[in-house]
């Protein structure tokens, strides 16, 4: 059984905004299936985005620091798992309350060239190997299926949730010696994926924020993105202007400790499709990134239907 704290035990790097606390955690079960996922509330607040210049492992793209305001949202306790993603991929699993496959108006992934997880998958393992486009399409499908607006987090939202009220390189402290308690990474993973939620969570109840699979965010990767954010900006988002590169966070089972730091930024790489023989290469799958997956959020302030429609048109190109 998952155990988690809804509030941080240490609020050094974050100020919670005044007002009512967010709603409780909840578990959503997809109608017609036994597949479910759990969302925990992330309270609105402010934090210092980016690395401390005193962090010896910091990189130039993690600076300058900016104080950022974040609206409250729910975040999935785990990375999206195979059993959840497979309901989307497989029309025979995506059924209504009567067991009838749902087909109308649904855009599903094309068959992959090969197993996206490179043989490392399983029902409770993180889904992996999909493009950011595929992760976004999943979020759109899930939103339509549940009637709740789900999407990828922005980089700022991801880092805020990962830090969980701390301002050290890791949410458990300055040094990586405890990392194996919280993450599957190069030192303990045996270079393979592991089931979700099998390490300890962060103080806000989020598992595998470090390691296992790195996680897609909404942002275009831009090395100097933070220079474009105003200090005390609310929910900044470096909106995509090109197909590549996009931002990934958290590091994976094959990365070293420095890559898993809360502030570390990763840019997507066209080499992640290197062995895809198709012309054009798949919009849905990367043949060479079994180490990339995603998790979802749901804003506390639900966008209107018109705003949701405009969002999907913008991020999915129509």
C-alpha positions, 0 to 999 in steps of 0.5 A, a space after each residue: 500500500 502506498 504511504 505518503 505525506 500530503 504536506 512537506 516536513 521541511 519548508 525551507 525553499 518554498 512559501 505556501 500561498 495563503 488561502 484554503 489548502 488543496 483538496 485531498 488526494 484521490 484515486 481515479 479508476 477508469 470506467 470499464 477497467 480495473 486500472 487506476 491511478 492516484 493523484 496527490 495535491 501540490 499546494 500553491 506557493 513560491 520557490 527558488 527555481 534552478 540550482 544554487 551557484 554553490 552547488 558544484 554540480 550545477 550547470 549553466 542552464 540551471 541559472 539564473 535563479 528566479 523566484 517563481 509562483 506556482 498555482 496549486 495542482 494535483 500530480 500523479 504519485 507515480 510515473 504513468 505505468 504500462 497498465 494505464 498507458 496500454 488502455 490508451 494504446 489498445 482499443 480492446 482494453 479501452 472499453 466503456 461501462 458495458 465492456 464495449 470498445 471506445 472508438 469514436 474520435 480517438 487518436 491512438 499510437 501507431 504500432 512501434 517498430 520494436 518494444 519501446 521498453 526494450 524488454 524491460 516492461 511490465 504492468 506496474 513498470 513505467 511506460 517508456 519510449 514514447 515521444 512527447 507528442 505521444 505523452 500529450 496525446 495520452 493526456 488529451 485522451 485521459 482528459 476526454 475519458 475522465 472529464 478532468 483536465 490532465 496534462 504534462 507539468 511545466 518544468 517549473 511545476 515539475 521542479 516545485 513538486 520535486 523539491 517539496 519544500 526544500 532548496 538543497 540539490 536533492 529533496 533529502 539533502 545536499 549529498 547523494 549518499 541517500 539517493 538509493 533509498 529514493 531512486 533507481 539510478 546507475 548505482 543500483 538499477 542494474 541498468 534496467 527499469 523497475 516497478 513504480 513506487 518501489 523506492 521511498 517517496 519525496 515529502 509530498 508523496 511522489 515516487 520516482 521523481 528521481 530515476 527509473 524513467 526521466 519525465 517529459 515536461 511541457 517546455 521547449 528546452 532552451 539553455 537560457 530559458 530562465 533569463 526570459 522568466 520575470 522574477 515572481 512570475 506565476 506558472 512560467 512556461 517556455 512554450 514550444 517554438 520548434 519540434 526539438 528539443 523538448 525538456 525532460 526532468 528527473 534522470 533515469 535508471 541509467 544516469 548518475 547522481 548529478 543528473 538526478 538533482 532536482 534542478 538538473 535539466 535534460 534536452 531531448 535528442 534526435 539520437 533517441 530515434 536513431 534506429 527507427 528505419 521509417 521515413 518519416 520517423 515515428 511521431 509516436 515512438 523513440 526506438 532508443 529512449 526506453 529511459 524516458 516516460 512521464 507523469 501527469 498533473 491536473 490544475 486545481 483551477 480547471 480551464 474552461 472547455 474553450 481554454 482546453 480546446 485552445 491548449 490542445 490545438 497549440 501543443 498538438 498542432 491542431 
